[in-house]
Amino acid sequence: MNVLNDYEDNITKAQEWAWEILPGLVTSLVTAALIFVVGLWIIRLINRMVKKFFRKAEYDPSLESFLMSFISIGLKIMLFVLVITQLGVQSSSLVAIIGAAGLAIGLALQGSLANFAGGVLILVFKPFKVGDFISAQGVDGTVKEITIFTTKLSTFGNQIAIVPNGQLSNNNIINYNAQNTRRDKIAVGIGYGSNIKLAKEILLEICAENENILKDPAPEVYVAELGDSSVNLSLRFWAENDVFWSAHFHVMEELKNRFDAAGIEIPFPQRVIHQPQA
């Protein structure tokens, strides 16, 4: 009988304790949820305001994308701390937990930290910027965005290549837009029986007629090599970056047409097959 009375007393105390703590717990959960929802809305609003500010101030697009991603992540971390604190976790305890987990997180995210440092180095030393056409890590593409961890490239086929900033900052990069002009080098072979002087005149004539090819520095043609089956000529000319490929493809097509018209042979590999006699 005493055991039953003790059991009923415990149940009554538990119910009283639940009714005492439940309103506060519900209030904390509702408040935390409201802080979370309102916080996300405020973060989106701040991001839009920052984006408008950068656009009006005409900052470097590379710096714009980096800072926007950095601000967004920082604000979300602050929101997380506010929500956890509202749920009853003491600030001192939260700092202790973050400090204890910091080392483990740092070791686990070494690559991410290296990418963050790489992004900072890219912004400081500016090996490239948004809009430049670069070649790095086996990928060729136009820089679309530089974030705190990665750089996004738009490839020739309109795919998006995402390259870690750490690799970009520690490896070779070819920036094709670093200079306003670019030199092309086209190799073409002619037969040993063909007129070298005439071939060189035709190539220089093609360059002179193309308005996209710069006249200063002047185009040049050299005999680069006496190959096994051809005399290899090397045509070199300069063009603005914006029209470089138009000039390149025009020269390639014209040299074939004009060499054919002038009777200049462009050798190609040939295979002779002998039919065995029965």
C-alpha positions as CSV (number, residue, x, y, z in Angstrom):
1,M,0.0,0.0,0.0
2,N,2.9,2.4,0.8
3,V,4.5,1.5,-2.5
4,L,1.3,2.4,-4.3
5,N,1.0,5.7,-2.5
6,D,4.7,6.6,-3.3
7,Y,4.0,5.7,-6.9
8,E,1.0,8.1,-7.0
9,D,3.0,10.8,-5.3
10,N,5.8,10.5,-7.9
11,I,3.3,10.7,-10.7
12,T,1.7,13.8,-9.2
13,K,5.1,15.4,-8.8
14,A,6.1,14.6,-12.3
15,Q,2.9,16.1,-13.7
16,E,3.3,19.2,-11.6
17,W,6.9,19.5,-12.8
18,A,5.8,19.0,-16.4
19,W,3.2,21.7,-16.1
20,E,5.7,24.1,-14.6
21,I,8.4,23.5,-17.4
22,L,6.1,23.0,-20.4
23,P,5.0,26.6,-20.9
24,G,8.6,27.8,-20.7
25,L,9.7,25.1,-23.1
26,V,7.0,25.8,-25.6
27,T,7.7,29.5,-25.4
28,S,11.4,28.9,-26.0
29,L,10.7,26.6,-29.0
30,V,8.2,29.1,-30.5
31,T,10.6,32.0,-30.0
32,A,13.5,30.1,-31.4
33,A,11.4,29.2,-34.5
34,L,10.4,32.8,-35.0
35,I,14.0,33.9,-34.6
36,F,15.0,31.4,-37.2
37,V,12.4,32.3,-39.8
38,V,12.8,36.1,-39.3
39,G,16.5,35.7,-39.2
40,L,16.6,34.0,-42.6
41,W,14.3,36.7,-44.0
42,I,16.6,39.4,-42.7
43,I,19.7,37.6,-44.1
44,R,18.1,37.5,-47.6
45,L,17.2,41.2,-47.2
46,I,20.7,42.1,-46.2
47,N,22.1,40.0,-49.2
48,R,19.9,41.9,-51.6
49,M,20.9,45.3,-50.1
50,V,24.6,44.3,-50.3
51,K,24.2,43.2,-53.9
52,K,22.6,46.5,-54.8
53,F,25.3,48.4,-53.0
54,F,28.1,46.6,-55.0
55,R,26.3,47.1,-58.2
56,K,25.8,50.9,-57.6
57,A,29.3,51.3,-56.4
58,E,30.7,49.4,-59.4
59,Y,33.1,47.3,-57.3
60,D,35.2,44.5,-58.8
61,P,32.8,41.6,-59.6
62,S,35.4,39.2,-58.2
63,L,35.3,41.0,-54.8
64,E,31.6,41.2,-54.9
65,S,30.9,37.5,-55.2
66,F,33.5,36.6,-52.6
67,L,32.3,39.1,-50.0
68,M,28.6,38.3,-50.6
69,S,29.2,34.6,-49.9
70,F,31.4,35.4,-46.9
71,I,28.7,37.8,-45.4
72,S,25.9,35.2,-46.0
73,I,27.8,32.4,-44.3
74,G,28.8,34.7,-41.4
75,L,25.2,35.9,-40.8
76,K,23.9,32.3,-40.8
77,I,26.4,31.3,-38.2
78,M,25.3,34.2,-36.0
79,L,21.6,33.2,-36.5
80,F,22.5,29.6,-35.5
81,V,24.1,30.9,-32.2
82,L,21.0,33.0,-31.4
83,V,18.7,30.1,-32.0
84,I,20.7,27.8,-29.8
85,T,21.0,30.4,-27.1
86,Q,17.2,30.9,-27.1
87,L,16.7,27.1,-26.6
88,G,18.5,27.4,-23.2
89,V,22.1,26.7,-24.0
90,Q,24.2,29.1,-22.0
91,S,26.6,31.4,-23.9
92,S,29.6,30.2,-21.9
93,S,28.7,26.6,-22.5
94,L,28.2,27.3,-26.2
95,V,31.7,29.0,-26.4
96,A,33.2,26.0,-24.6
97,I,31.5,23.6,-27.1
98,I,32.7,25.6,-30.1
99,G,36.2,25.8,-28.7
100,A,36.4,22.1,-28.1
101,A,35.0,21.3,-31.5
102,G,37.1,23.9,-33.2
103,L,40.2,21.8,-33.4
104,A,38.4,18.7,-34.7
105,I,36.5,20.8,-37.2
106,G,39.7,22.5,-38.3
107,L,41.4,19.2,-38.9
108,A,38.4,17.8,-40.7
109,L,38.1,20.9,-42.9
110,Q,41.8,21.5,-43.8
111,G,40.9,21.5,-47.5
112,S,38.1,24.0,-47.0
113,L,40.4,26.3,-45.0
114,A,43.0,26.0,-47.7
115,N,40.4,26.9,-50.3
116,F,39.3,29.9,-48.2
117,A,42.9,31.1,-48.0
118,G,43.3,30.5,-51.7
119,G,40.3,32.7,-52.4
120,V,41.8,35.5,-50.3
121,L,45.1,35.2,-52.2
122,I,43.2,35.3,-55.5
123,L,41.4,38.5,-54.5
124,V,44.7,40.1,-53.2
125,F,47.0,39.2,-56.0
126,K,44.4,39.1,-58.8
127,P,45.8,36.5,-61.2
128,F,42.4,36.6,-62.8
129,K,39.1,38.3,-62.4
130,V,35.4,37.7,-63.3
131,G,35.1,37.7,-67.1
132,D,38.7,36.5,-67.8
133,F,39.2,33.4,-69.9
134,I,41.7,31.1,-68.1
135,S,43.2,27.7,-68.3
136,A,43.8,25.9,-65.0
137,Q,43.7,22.4,-63.6
138,G,43.0,21.0,-67.0
139,V,39.9,23.2,-67.5
140,D,39.5,26.1,-70.0
141,G,36.7,28.6,-69.3
142,T,35.5,32.1,-68.5
143,V,35.5,33.0,-64.9
144,K,31.8,33.5,-63.8
145,E,32.1,33.7,-60.0
146,I,34.7,33.6,-57.2
147,T,33.3,32.4,-53.9
148,I,35.0,31.9,-50.6
149,F,35.9,28.3,-51.4
150,T,35.6,27.7,-55.2
151,T,35.8,29.5,-58.5
152,K,33.2,28.8,-61.2
153,L,34.2,28.6,-64.8
154,S,31.9,28.6,-67.9
155,T,33.5,26.2,-70.4
156,F,33.4,26.5,-74.2
157,G,30.5,24.0,-74.2
158,N,28.6,26.2,-71.7
159,Q,29.1,23.7,-68.8
160,I,30.0,25.0,-65.3
161,A,33.3,23.8,-63.9
162,I,33.9,24.3,-60.2
163,V,37.5,24.5,-59.2
164,P,38.7,24.7,-55.6
165,N,40.5,28.0,-54.8
166,G,43.3,26.3,-53.0
167,Q,44.4,24.5,-56.2
168,L,44.0,27.6,-58.3
169,S,46.2,29.7,-55.9
170,N,49.0,27.0,-55.8
171,N,49.2,25.9,-59.4
172,N,49.9,27.3,-62.8
173,I,47.2,29.5,-64.4
174,I,47.1,30.8,-68.0
175,N,45.1,34.0,-68.2
176,Y,44.3,34.7,-71.8
177,N,42.8,38.1,-71.0
178,A,45.7,39.4,-69.0
179,Q,46.8,41.3,-72.1
180,N,44.6,43.1,-74.6
181,T,46.2,41.3,-77.6
182,R,47.2,37.8,-78.3
183,R,49.6,36.2,-80.8
184,D,48.5,33.2,-82.9
185,K,50.9,30.6,-84.3
186,I,49.7,28.5,-87.2
187,A,51.8,25.7,-88.6
188,V,51.2,24.5,-92.2
189,G,53.1,22.1,-94.3
190,I,53.7,22.4,-98.1
191,G,55.1,19.9,-100.5
192,Y,58.9,19.9,-101.3
193,G,58.0,20.7,-104.9
194,S,55.9,23.7,-103.9
195,N,57.0,27.3,-104.2
196,I,58.0,28.5,-100.7
197,K,58.1,32.2,-101.6
198,L,54.7,32.1,-103.2
199,A,53.2,30.3,-100.1
200,K,54.7,32.9,-97.8
201,E,53.3,35.7,-100.0
202,I,49.8,34.1,-99.9
203,L,49.8,33.8,-96.1
204,L,50.9,37.4,-95.6
205,E,48.3,38.6,-98.1
206,I,45.6,36.8,-96.1
207,C,46.7,38.6,-93.0
208,A,46.9,42.0,-94.7
209,E,43.3,41.6,-96.0
210,N,41.8,40.6,-92.6
211,E,40.8,43.7,-90.6
212,N,40.9,41.7,-87.3
213,I,44.7,41.0,-87.7
214,L,46.9,43.8,-86.3
215,K,49.3,45.3,-88.8
216,D,51.7,46.4,-86.0
217,P,53.4,44.1,-85.0
218,A,53.4,42.9,-88.6
219,P,52.6,39.3,-89.4
220,E,55.5,37.0,-90.0
221,V,56.1,33.7,-91.8
222,Y,59.1,31.4,-91.3
223,V,60.3,28.1,-92.5
224,A,60.1,26.3,-89.2
225,E,61.2,22.8,-90.2
226,L,62.1,20.6,-93.1
227,G,60.0,17.6,-92.2
228,D,60.0,14.0,-93.5
229,S,57.3,14.8,-96.1
230,S,56.8,18.5,-96.1
231,V,58.3,22.0,-95.6
232,N,56.6,23.3,-92.4
233,L,55.9,27.0,-92.4
234,S,55.0,28.9,-89.2
235,L,52.6,31.9,-89.5
236,R,52.5,34.3,-86.6
237,F,50.2,37.3,-86.2
238,W,48.6,39.4,-83.5
239,A,44.9,40.1,-82.8
240,E,42.7,41.6,-80.2
241,N,41.3,39.1,-77.7
242,D,37.7,39.7,-78.7
243,V,38.3,38.8,-82.3
244,F,41.2,36.4,-81.9
245,W,39.3,33.2,-82.8
246,S,37.5,34.9,-85.8
247,A,40.9,35.8,-87.2
248,H,42.3,32.3,-86.6
249,F,39.5,30.4,-88.3
250,H,39.4,32.8,-91.2
251,V,43.1,32.3,-91.9
252,M,42.8,28.5,-91.6
253,E,40.0,28.4,-94.2
254,E,41.6,31.0,-96.6
255,L,45.0,29.4,-96.7
256,K,43.5,26.1,-97.8
257,N,41.4,27.7,-100.5
258,R,44.2,29.9,-101.9
259,F,46.9,27.2,-101.7
260,D,44.6,24.9,-103.8
261,A,44.0,27.7,-106.3
262,A,47.8,28.4,-106.6
263,G,48.6,24.7,-106.9
264,I,50.5,24.6,-103.6
265,E,50.3,21.1,-102.2
266,I,49.5,20.4,-98.5
267,P,50.9,16.9,-98.0
268,F,48.9,14.4,-96.0
269,P,49.7,10.9,-94.9
270,Q,49.0,8.3,-97.5
271,R,48.9,4.5,-97.2
272,V,49.6,2.3,-100.1
273,I,48.0,-1.2,-99.9
274,H,49.5,-3.9,-102.1
275,Q,47.2,-6.8,-103.1
276,P,49.0,-10.0,-102.6
277,Q,49.2,-12.2,-105.7
278,A,47.5,-15.6,-105.6
